[in-house]
Amino acid sequence: MKGNYDKAFENVIRLRVMSVLMVNEQFDFNSFKELLDVTDGNLASHLKNLENSGYILVEKSFMGRKPLTNYSATEAGKEAFKLHLEFLENLINNTKS
């Protein structure tokens, strides 16, 4: 079967985070929180997991005095996500009756 199943994307939050980052160059923490309707702690743990996997980059800055954290997908993350989607697509196509 083509593609690779990647445990990093088996959680729906991480799957959604990567989906957002595939079509946006950057996305900030508060926008993710609002879009995904998750708590700070839940989102932070999933983002940390993707960061530790080398799939996203974290950029911290300030807007005035307010901290701003932006996330972007790495090339490795984009490739891994594409392979994961390919795996899922093939799984679906191979199990159709």
All heavy atoms as an XYZ file, in Angstrom:
781
protein
N       0.855     -1.181      0.000
C       0.000      0.000      0.000
C       0.897      1.239      0.000
O       1.861      1.308      0.736
C      -0.897     -0.038      1.244
C      -1.943      1.037      1.236
S      -3.094      0.960      2.634
C      -3.895     -0.586      2.329
N       0.545      2.200     -0.827
C       1.329      3.439     -0.918
C       1.099      4.318      0.296
O       0.060      4.275      0.918
C       0.933      4.219     -2.173
C       1.500      3.679     -3.435
C       1.143      4.623     -4.562
C       1.925      4.275     -5.791
N       1.693      5.244     -6.845
N       2.086      5.163      0.583
C       1.996      6.087      1.707
C       2.483      5.436      2.980
O       2.828      4.255      3.004
N       2.530      6.207      4.028
C       2.988      5.717      5.326
C       2.037      6.171      6.414
O       1.718      7.351      6.497
C       4.375      6.278      5.662
C       5.447      5.788      4.730
O       5.452      4.642      4.313
N       6.368      6.668      4.393
N       1.613      5.211      7.242
C       0.827      5.570      8.414
C       1.774      6.211      9.415
O       2.843      5.682      9.688
C       0.166      4.334      9.021
C      -0.637      4.647     10.251
C      -1.917      5.162     10.119
C      -0.117      4.475     11.515
C      -2.666      5.484     11.242
C      -0.859      4.790     12.643
C      -2.127      5.290     12.494
O      -2.861      5.620     13.605
N       1.409      7.359      9.952
C       2.264      8.074     10.894
C       1.479      8.315     12.176
O       0.469      9.018     12.178
C       2.713      9.402     10.284
C       3.832     10.063     11.042
O       3.854      9.977     12.292
O       4.678     10.678     10.385
N       1.949      7.725     13.275
C       1.259      7.849     14.559
C       1.132      9.301     15.030
O       0.240      9.628     15.796
C       1.963      7.016     15.621
C       1.748      5.516     15.435
C       2.404      4.703     16.510
C       1.626      4.597     17.761
N       0.432      3.830     17.813
N       2.016     10.168     14.541
C       1.942     11.588     14.921
C       0.622     12.212     14.493
O       0.164     13.181     15.086
C       3.110     12.366     14.322
N      -0.002     11.639     13.457
C      -1.241     12.222     12.925
C      -2.485     11.412     13.285
O      -3.561     11.668     12.769
C      -1.149     12.356     11.403
C       0.065     13.113     10.942
C       0.943     12.543     10.039
C       0.351     14.375     11.431
C       2.068     13.229      9.607
C       1.481     15.066     11.017
C       2.334     14.487     10.102
N      -2.353     10.427     14.184
C      -3.523      9.619     14.501
C      -4.516     10.365     15.395
O      -5.689     10.010     15.442
C      -3.129      8.279     15.115
C      -2.560      8.352     16.507
C      -2.110      6.987     17.015
O      -2.244      5.989     16.293
O      -1.618      6.941     18.148
N      -4.067     11.417     16.072
C      -4.971     12.227     16.885
C      -5.619     13.300     16.006
O      -4.950     13.948     15.213
C      -4.197     12.878     18.037
C      -5.109     13.716     18.898
O      -5.436     14.837     18.526
N      -5.521     13.177     20.027
N      -6.900     13.493     16.176
C      -7.649     14.418     15.320
C      -7.154     15.867     15.448
O      -7.143     16.613     14.458
C      -9.177     14.304     15.562
C      -9.550     14.847     16.922
C      -9.954     14.989     14.461
N      -6.699     16.266     16.623
C      -6.201     17.635     16.793
C      -4.933     17.833     15.962
O      -4.800     18.815     15.232
C      -5.914     17.955     18.281
C      -7.160     17.768     19.146
C      -5.337     19.372     18.425
C      -8.302     18.699     18.856
N      -4.013     16.884     16.046
C      -2.770     16.996     15.266
C      -3.050     16.910     13.776
O      -2.424     17.598     12.976
C      -1.764     15.940     15.718
C      -1.267     16.192     17.137
C      -0.082     15.341     17.508
N      -0.352     13.931     17.556
C      -0.738     13.253     18.635
N      -0.912     13.888     19.789
N      -0.943     11.965     18.584
N      -4.008     16.089     13.396
C      -4.403     15.985     11.988
C      -4.943     17.327     11.492
O      -4.583     17.800     10.412
C      -5.460     14.888     11.840
C      -5.840     14.467     10.436
C      -4.688     13.737      9.765
C      -7.066     13.561     10.488
N      -5.759     17.972     12.300
C      -6.323     19.273     11.929
C      -5.259     20.368     11.905
O      -5.270     21.224     11.016
C      -7.460     19.646     12.880
C      -8.682     18.802     12.693
C      -9.751     19.131     13.701
N     -10.933     18.309     13.488
C     -11.930     18.227     14.337
N     -11.909     18.931     15.466
N     -12.955     17.455     14.086
N      -4.352     20.348     12.876
C      -3.262     21.334     12.905
C      -2.464     21.251     11.616
O      -2.202     22.264     10.962
C      -2.341     21.121     14.133
C      -1.022     21.869     13.974
C      -3.046     21.564     15.412
N      -2.082     20.043     11.223
C      -1.289     19.895      9.998
C      -2.095     20.283      8.766
O      -1.550     20.871      7.837
C      -0.751     18.469      9.868
C       0.419     18.184     10.773
S       1.831     19.328     10.618
C       2.408     18.951      8.969
N      -3.375     19.977      8.765
C      -4.226     20.370      7.632
C      -4.230     21.888      7.465
O      -4.120     22.397      6.350
C      -5.665     19.877      7.840
O      -5.710     18.482      7.867
N      -4.325     22.591      8.580
C      -4.312     24.060      8.550
C      -2.957     24.573      8.052
O      -2.885     25.480      7.222
C      -4.637     24.642      9.950
C      -4.366     26.140     10.002
C      -6.085     24.350     10.330
N      -1.878     23.957      8.543
C      -0.542     24.431      8.168
C      -0.155     24.061      6.738
O       0.753     24.666      6.173
C       0.503     23.907      9.155
C       0.389     24.488     10.562
C       1.426     23.867     11.482
C       0.522     26.007     10.548
N      -0.845     23.126      6.141
C      -0.567     22.774      4.743
C      -1.061     23.868      3.798
O      -0.546     24.019      2.705
C      -1.210     21.437      4.376
C      -0.607     20.250      5.094
S       1.126     19.933      4.708
C       0.957     19.172      3.092
N      -2.056     24.625      4.231
C      -2.636     25.659      3.363
C      -2.383     27.078      3.867
O      -2.805     28.044      3.238
C      -4.149     25.433      3.132
C      -4.383     24.132      2.388
C      -4.924     25.454      4.442
N      -1.709     27.207      5.002
C      -1.339     28.513      5.558
C       0.148     28.489      5.871
O       0.636     27.539      6.485
C      -2.105     28.790      6.853
C      -3.585     28.990      6.620
O      -4.012     30.051      6.210
N      -4.370     27.951      6.872
N       0.841     29.539      5.475
C       2.279     29.598      5.743
C       2.556     29.586      7.241
O       3.498     28.943      7.709
C       2.863     30.851      5.095
C       4.368     30.821      5.020
C       4.911     31.988      4.226
O       4.397     32.260      3.125
O       5.844     32.631      4.736
N       1.733     30.319      8.000
C       1.848     30.383      9.458
C       0.455     30.457     10.059
O      -0.491     30.894      9.401
C       2.606     31.633      9.904
C       4.079     31.594      9.695
C       4.740     32.782     10.393
O       4.163     33.854     10.501
N       5.956     32.575     10.868
N       0.352     30.038     11.309
C      -0.911     30.135     12.039
C      -0.554     30.340     13.494
O       0.375     29.701     14.002
C      -1.723     28.847     11.849
C      -3.203     29.074     11.737
C      -3.750     29.637     10.600
C      -4.051     28.715     12.767
C      -5.122     29.833     10.487
C      -5.412     28.908     12.680
C      -5.950     29.480     11.532
N      -1.268     31.216     14.182
C      -0.895     31.510     15.567
C      -1.723     30.693     16.565
O      -2.774     30.148     16.228
C      -1.003     33.013     15.863
C      -2.431     33.502     15.873
O      -3.056     33.427     16.942
O      -2.914     33.948     14.814
N      -1.208     30.616     17.787
C      -1.788     29.792     18.836
C      -3.257     30.117     19.073
O      -4.107     29.219     19.109
C      -0.987     29.959     20.137
C      -1.431     29.033     21.224
C      -0.884     27.766     21.339
C      -2.397     29.427     22.146
C      -1.301     26.895     22.346
C      -2.812     28.565     23.149
C      -2.260     27.299     23.249
N      -3.575     31.394     19.246
C      -4.962     31.771     19.555
C      -5.914     31.450     18.408
O      -7.060     31.062     18.644
C      -5.046     33.247     19.939
C      -4.450     33.502     21.308
O      -4.489     32.640     22.179
N      -3.875     34.676     21.494
N      -5.450     31.588     17.174
C      -6.292     31.236     16.023
C      -6.548     29.734     15.984
O      -7.663     29.298     15.693
C      -5.641     31.705     14.723
O      -5.562     33.114     14.696
N      -5.511     28.935     16.289
C      -5.699     27.480     16.380
C      -6.712     27.148     17.464
O      -7.609     26.328     17.263
C      -4.382     26.773     16.728
C      -3.577     26.331     15.545
C      -2.231     26.646     15.469
C      -4.139     25.581     14.525
C      -1.462     26.225     14.392
C      -3.379     25.160     13.448
C      -2.036     25.474     13.383
N      -6.549     27.779     18.618
C      -7.423     27.506     19.760
C      -8.885     27.783     19.405
O      -9.774     26.977     19.700
C      -6.977     28.363     20.949
C      -7.637     27.994     22.246
C      -7.055     28.825     23.370
C      -8.162     29.236     24.279
N      -7.806     30.144     25.305
N      -9.112     28.900     18.746
C     -10.469     29.280     18.352
C     -11.014     28.345     17.269
O     -12.140     27.866     17.362
C     -10.462     30.727     17.851
C     -11.835     31.264     17.524
C     -11.769     32.717     17.092
O     -11.059     33.512     17.734
O     -12.431     33.044     16.082
N     -10.210     28.083     16.252
C     -10.643     27.247     15.131
C     -10.944     25.815     15.572
O     -11.939     25.221     15.158
C      -9.562     27.231     14.043
C      -9.841     26.368     12.817
C     -10.982     26.973     12.005
C      -8.598     26.228     11.971
N     -10.084     25.264     16.431
C     -10.210     23.867     16.823
C     -11.072     23.665     18.067
O     -11.397     22.533     18.413
C      -8.821     23.264     17.057
C      -7.860     23.351     15.871
C      -6.494     22.815     16.256
C      -8.420     22.611     14.660
N     -11.406     24.770     18.744
C     -12.251     24.731     19.942
C     -11.677     23.774     20.995
O     -12.325     22.818     21.410
C     -13.682     24.343     19.568
C     -14.665     24.599     20.708
O     -14.396     25.494     21.543
O     -15.687     23.884     20.778
N     -10.417     24.047     21.367
C      -9.717     23.241     22.377
C      -9.154     24.145     23.469
O      -9.041     25.354     23.282
C      -8.568     22.415     21.748
C      -9.109     21.333     20.839
C      -7.595     23.304     20.998
N      -8.800     23.539     24.594
C      -8.210     24.306     25.692
C      -6.745     24.616     25.392
O      -6.115     23.957     24.550
C      -8.280     23.517     27.012
O      -7.491     22.335     26.883
C      -9.719     23.154     27.372
N      -6.207     25.589     26.111
C      -4.790     25.948     25.961
C      -3.884     24.737     26.161
O      -2.993     24.468     25.366
C      -4.390     27.020     26.986
C      -4.897     28.409     26.642
O      -5.767     28.524     25.761
O      -4.425     29.368     27.269
N      -4.112     24.024     27.259
C      -3.262     22.887     27.605
C      -3.335     21.764     26.592
O      -2.310     21.165     26.232
N      -4.533     21.455     26.129
C      -4.717     20.403     25.138
C      -3.999     20.764     23.838
O      -3.248     19.954     23.285
C      -6.215     20.189     24.902
C      -6.527     18.923     24.142
O      -5.658     18.135     23.811
N      -7.800     18.729     23.863
N      -4.215     21.982     23.364
C      -3.575     22.432     22.135
C      -2.059     22.454     22.287
O      -1.329     21.967     21.413
C      -4.088     23.821     21.744
C      -3.467     24.445     20.497
C      -3.658     23.553     19.272
C      -4.058     25.822     20.256
N      -1.573     22.983     23.396
C      -0.131     23.080     23.619
C       0.533     21.710     23.583
O       1.613     21.550     23.005
C       0.151     23.779     24.946
N      -0.103     20.704     24.167
C       0.501     19.369     24.181
C       0.563     18.773     22.780
O       1.554     18.135     22.415
C      -0.239     18.437     25.143
O      -1.521     18.125     24.677
N      -0.456     18.996     21.968
C      -0.442     18.478     20.595
C       0.569     19.226     19.724
O       1.264     18.613     18.901
C      -1.836     18.533     19.981
C      -2.776     17.548     20.595
N      -2.575     16.184     20.522
C      -3.901     17.718     21.319
C      -3.547     15.563     21.156
N      -4.367     16.477     21.662
N       0.672     20.522     19.917
C       1.668     21.296     19.167
C       3.080     20.873     19.558
O       3.961     20.749     18.699
C       1.464     22.794     19.400
C       0.200     23.388     18.768
C      -0.055     24.787     19.309
C       0.299     23.409     17.253
N       3.295     20.609     20.842
C       4.610     20.166     21.321
C       4.965     18.808     20.713
O       6.102     18.560     20.329
C       4.614     20.104     22.849
C       5.975     19.859     23.439
C       6.968     20.878     22.954
C       7.785     21.486     24.030
N       8.812     22.375     23.471
N       3.977     17.941     20.617
C       4.195     16.628     20.021
C       4.654     16.764     18.564
O       5.610     16.103     18.139
C       2.896     15.802     20.100
C       3.047     14.411     19.549
O       3.166     14.227     18.341
N       3.018     13.433     20.426
N       3.990     17.629     17.807
C       4.366     17.849     16.407
C       5.732     18.518     16.298
O       6.525     18.203     15.409
C       3.297     18.679     15.686
C       1.971     17.958     15.441
C       0.911     18.944     14.960
C       2.141     16.825     14.444
N       6.018     19.427     17.225
C       7.322     20.085     17.240
C       8.425     19.067     17.536
O       9.463     19.041     16.861
C       7.341     21.200     18.290
C       8.657     21.943     18.352
C       8.728     22.956     19.481
O       7.828     22.987     20.352
O       9.719     23.715     19.505
N       8.206     18.202     18.525
C       9.193     17.185     18.878
C       9.415     16.181     17.751
O      10.494     15.607     17.641
C       8.785     16.458     20.162
C       8.912     17.329     21.386
O       9.594     18.349     21.380
N       8.215     16.958     22.455
N       8.404     15.989     16.920
C       8.529     15.096     15.762
C       9.280     15.767     14.611
O       9.601     15.116     13.623
C       7.142     14.673     15.266
O       6.464     13.931     16.249
N       9.514     17.079     14.736
C      10.184     17.819     13.675
C       9.252     18.227     12.545
O       9.695     18.589     11.459
N       7.941     18.194     12.819
C       6.960     18.476     11.778
C       6.497     19.924     11.737
O       5.950     20.370     10.733
C       5.748     17.561     11.938
C       6.057     16.102     11.638
C       5.192     15.104     12.027
C       7.213     15.725     10.958
C       5.456     13.770     11.756
C       7.489     14.398     10.680
C       6.603     13.430     11.081
O       6.873     12.116     10.805
N       6.681     20.654     12.833
C       6.332     22.078     12.835
C       7.448     22.887     13.494
O       8.217     22.366     14.301
C       4.982     22.363     13.551
C       5.044     22.025     15.043
C       3.832     21.654     12.860
C       3.812     22.482     15.828
N       7.507     24.155     13.124
C       8.422     25.108     13.728
C       7.618     26.094     14.562
O       6.500     26.450     14.194
C       9.188     25.885     12.660
C      10.202     25.115     11.831
C      10.757     26.012     10.729
C      11.318     24.583     12.707
N       8.210     26.530     15.657
C       7.563     27.491     16.556
C       8.368     28.778     16.527
O       9.592     28.752     16.628
C       7.528     26.949     18.001
C       6.833     27.930     18.922
C       6.856     25.587     18.049
N       7.667     29.887     16.347
C       8.316     31.200     16.346
C       7.611     32.090     17.358
O       6.432     32.395     17.212
C       8.228     31.805     14.944
C       8.915     33.133     14.815
C       8.700     33.734     13.435
O       8.907     33.034     12.440
O       8.295     34.911     13.381
N       8.344     32.483     18.383
C       7.773     33.342     19.428
C       8.259     34.771     19.216
O       9.422     34.995     18.927
C       8.174     32.837     20.805
C       7.590     31.474     21.129
C       7.963     31.028     22.517
C       7.388     29.674     22.802
N       6.113     29.699     23.461
N       7.325     35.715     19.340
C       7.658     37.128     19.184
C       6.694     37.935     20.047
O       5.898     37.379     20.790
C       7.556     37.528     17.707
O       6.233     37.338     17.230
N       6.794     39.233     19.921
C       5.881     40.122     20.637
C       5.221     41.077     19.654
O       5.851     41.532     18.706
C       6.635     40.932     21.695
C       6.990     40.130     22.909
C       8.170     39.423     22.973
C       6.117     40.084     23.990
C       8.497     38.674     24.082
C       6.436     39.332     25.118
C       7.624     38.631     25.161
N       3.948     41.342     19.887
C       3.231     42.367     19.151
C       2.929     43.433     20.197
O       2.019     43.262     21.007
C       1.960     41.814     18.518
C       1.259     42.816     17.629
S      -0.215     42.119     16.840
C       0.529     41.037     15.645
N       3.764     44.480     20.198
C       3.705     45.438     21.297
C       4.229     44.726     22.535
O       5.321     44.206     22.538
N       3.416     44.660     23.574
C       3.810     43.937     24.792
C       3.182     42.550     24.870
O       3.386     41.822     25.839
C       3.389     44.746     26.026
C       4.168     46.018     26.192
C       3.636     46.787     27.391
N       4.457     47.957     27.607
C       5.160     48.167     28.696
N       5.131     47.302     29.673
N       5.877     49.254     28.818
N       2.408     42.208     23.865
C       1.670     40.948     23.890
C       2.459     39.839     23.186
O       2.890     40.005     22.043
C       0.327     41.153     23.188
C      -0.638     40.029     23.325
C      -1.970     40.414     22.718
C      -2.971     39.294     22.900
N      -4.242     39.617     22.296
N       2.669     38.697     23.874
C       3.394     37.597     23.227
C       2.573     36.991     22.088
O       1.343     36.919     22.159
C       3.599     36.585     24.346
C       2.632     36.939     25.405
C       2.273     38.376     25.227
N       3.267     36.576     21.045
C       2.628     35.982     19.876
C       3.423     34.741     19.491
O       4.640     34.810     19.325
C       2.609     36.993     18.723
C       1.931     36.562     17.436
C       0.434     36.347     17.666
C       2.121     37.633     16.369
N       2.746     33.610     19.377
C       3.400     32.366     18.991
C       2.805     31.900     17.670
O       1.605     31.663     17.570
C       3.207     31.279     20.070
O       3.647     31.796     21.327
C       4.004     30.040     19.739
N       3.673     31.786     16.664
C       3.271     31.324     15.336
C       3.861     29.959     15.057
O       4.960     29.640     15.508
C       3.747     32.302     14.251
C       2.837     33.493     14.130
O       1.644     33.349     13.939
N       3.401     34.675     14.244
N       3.138     29.180     14.284
C       3.561     27.832     13.916
C       3.568     27.720     12.400
O       2.739     28.316     11.709
C       2.596     26.797     14.503
C       2.548     26.858     16.003
C       1.672     27.716     16.658
C       3.418     26.094     16.768
C       1.655     27.796     18.047
C       3.407     26.173     18.156
C       2.516     27.027     18.782
O       2.509     27.123     20.148
N       4.513     26.942     11.896
C       4.571     26.650     10.463
C       5.017     25.206     10.285
O       5.695     24.637     11.152
C       5.527     27.610      9.749
O       6.820     27.527     10.304
N       4.624     24.599      9.181
C       5.010     23.217      8.894
C       6.420     23.199      8.317
O       6.785     24.052      7.506
C       4.027     22.597      7.909
N       7.215     22.224      8.742
C       8.545     22.027      8.163
C       8.386     21.238      6.858
O       7.325     20.647      6.602
C       9.453     21.227      9.116
O       8.879     19.921      9.301
C       9.610     21.928     10.463
N       9.430     21.208      6.060
C       9.385     20.401      4.830
C       9.178     18.929      5.186
O       8.420     18.231      4.518
C      10.652     20.599      3.999
C      10.710     21.952      3.301
C       9.486     22.245      2.426
O       9.047     21.351      1.661
O       8.940     23.367      2.521
N       9.854     18.473      6.247
C       9.690     17.079      6.686
C       8.247     16.828      7.122
O       7.679     15.761      6.837
C      10.653     16.768      7.827
N       7.657     17.798      7.809
C       6.271     17.674      8.246
C       5.301     17.618      7.082
O       4.369     16.808      7.069
N       5.533     18.466      6.100
C       4.669     18.465      4.899
C       4.754     17.137      4.175
O       3.737     16.574      3.750
C       5.065     19.608      3.963
C       4.722     20.979      4.491
C       5.225     22.049      3.542
C       4.981     23.443      4.109
N       5.513     24.490      3.216
N       5.951     16.625      4.027
C       6.147     15.349      3.334
C       5.511     14.202      4.112
O       4.817     13.355      3.538
C       7.641     15.087      3.108
C       7.932     13.853      2.301
C       7.353     13.857      0.887
O       7.154     14.950      0.306
O       7.076     12.765      0.364
N       5.727     14.162      5.418
C       5.146     13.108      6.256
C       3.619     13.159      6.206
O       2.953     12.120      6.138
C       5.638     13.242      7.690
N       3.071     14.366      6.215
C       1.615     14.508      6.182
C       1.059     14.056      4.837
O       0.043     13.364      4.784
C       1.224     15.959      6.471
C      -0.241     16.139      6.741
C      -0.818     15.621      7.890
C      -1.054     16.823      5.857
C      -2.176     15.780      8.153
C      -2.404     16.998      6.104
C      -2.971     16.472      7.256
N       1.726     14.407      3.755
C       1.289     13.960      2.421
C       1.301     12.437      2.337
O       0.364     11.832      1.798
C       2.185     14.553      1.336
C       1.941     16.021      1.069
C       2.910     16.547      0.029
C       2.799     18.056     -0.084
N       3.826     18.621     -0.968
N       2.348     11.812      2.863
C       2.432     10.352      2.850
C       1.339      9.731      3.712
O       0.770      8.689      3.357
C       3.814      9.889      3.312
C       4.953     10.175      2.342
C       6.303      9.858      2.992
C       4.779      9.394      1.049
N       1.028     10.358      4.837
C      -0.038      9.865      5.713
C      -1.394      9.954      5.001
O      -2.183      9.004      5.038
C      -0.056     10.668      7.016
C      -1.044     10.159      8.010
N      -0.833      9.013      8.742
C      -2.263     10.631      8.392
C      -1.877      8.804      9.537
N      -2.748      9.768      9.342
N      -1.643     11.068      4.332
C      -2.900     11.215      3.586
C      -2.985     10.210      2.442
O      -4.057      9.660      2.173
C      -3.043     12.645      3.052
C      -3.244     13.733      4.100
C      -3.371     15.097      3.427
C      -4.457     13.462      4.976
N      -1.869      9.968      1.793
C      -1.820      8.980      0.712
C      -2.158      7.591      1.263
O      -2.909      6.836      0.646
C      -0.416      8.987      0.090
C      -0.291      8.199     -1.178
C       1.103      8.353     -1.770
O       1.460      9.470     -2.188
O       1.830      7.342     -1.799
N      -1.600      7.264      2.434
C      -1.902      5.998      3.086
C      -3.405      5.880      3.355
O      -4.033      4.852      3.064
C      -1.117      5.864      4.396
C      -1.528      4.679      5.213
C      -0.976      3.434      4.963
C      -2.476      4.799      6.221
C      -1.364      2.322      5.704
C      -2.871      3.698      6.964
C      -2.316      2.450      6.708
N      -4.001      6.937      3.940
C      -5.433      6.912      4.262
C      -6.286      6.778      2.995
O      -7.261      6.023      2.984
C      -5.826      8.171      5.029
C      -5.230      8.318      6.437
C      -5.636      9.666      7.032
C      -5.649      7.177      7.339
N      -5.904      7.489      1.952
C      -6.635      7.433      0.693
C      -6.586      6.010      0.117
O      -7.607      5.480     -0.332
C      -6.043      8.427     -0.304
C      -6.819      8.559     -1.580
C      -6.264      9.640     -2.485
O      -5.794     10.673     -1.975
O      -6.289      9.429     -3.716
N      -5.417      5.411      0.138
C      -5.284      4.044     -0.368
C      -6.045      3.054      0.489
O      -6.645      2.111     -0.029
C      -3.808      3.640     -0.461
C      -3.120      4.324     -1.617
O      -3.681      4.443     -2.702
N      -1.914      4.793     -1.392
N      -6.038      3.266      1.788
C      -6.801      2.403      2.692
C      -8.284      2.469      2.359
O      -8.959      1.433      2.266
C      -6.560      2.831      4.144
C      -7.247      2.027      5.222
C      -6.689      0.612      5.262
C      -7.059      2.694      6.572
N      -8.795      3.659      2.152
C     -10.208      3.846      1.803
C     -10.513      3.176      0.462
O     -11.488      2.439      0.323
C     -10.575      5.340      1.772
C     -10.548      5.901      3.182
C     -11.936      5.564      1.111
C     -10.558      7.422      3.250
N      -9.665      3.434     -0.534
C      -9.902      2.872     -1.867
C      -9.809      1.349     -1.883
O     -10.528      0.692     -2.641
C      -8.917      3.476     -2.880
C      -9.230      4.916     -3.167
O     -10.375      5.366     -3.040
N      -8.219      5.679     -3.538
N      -8.943      0.781     -1.060
C      -8.754     -0.671     -1.037
C      -9.800     -1.391     -0.206
O      -9.901     -2.616     -0.277
C      -7.355     -1.022     -0.515
C      -6.291     -0.673     -1.517
O      -6.528     -0.658     -2.715
N      -5.099     -0.364     -1.033
N     -10.579     -0.664      0.584
C     -11.593     -1.320      1.408
C     -13.008     -1.065      0.885
O     -13.969     -1.527      1.488
C     -11.495     -0.852      2.882
O     -11.605      0.553      2.946
C     -10.200     -1.331      3.509
N     -13.138     -0.370     -0.237
C     -14.459     -0.161     -0.830
C     -14.957     -1.502     -1.361
O     -14.217     -2.265     -1.957
C     -14.402      0.849     -1.974
C     -14.256      2.268     -1.529
C     -14.268      3.193     -2.740
C     -14.096      4.615     -2.323
N     -13.942      5.498     -3.493
N     -16.241     -1.774     -1.147
C     -16.778     -3.039     -1.652
C     -17.507     -2.851     -2.955
O     -17.806     -1.811     -3.405
C     -17.707     -3.673     -0.624
O     -18.593     -2.735     -0.080
